[in-house]
Amino acid sequence: MQLSAIAYNLKKYFKFTQKRVKSGAGLLDFFLKLKTTLMEAYRLILRNLVFANLQTV
């Protein structure tokens, strides 16, 4: 009887731990990192273009 009660409680516990609410915070973090990376790349490209322009003058 004890083993069946333990098994029942373990089943309930595993079902409870697997149900997690997906908040979307991970997706938001991904987009913020993507935005930052693209902004840095844009600035780097502009800086190189300006530097190349100064070299040709």
Residue pairs with C-beta under 8 A, 6 or more apart in sequence:
none
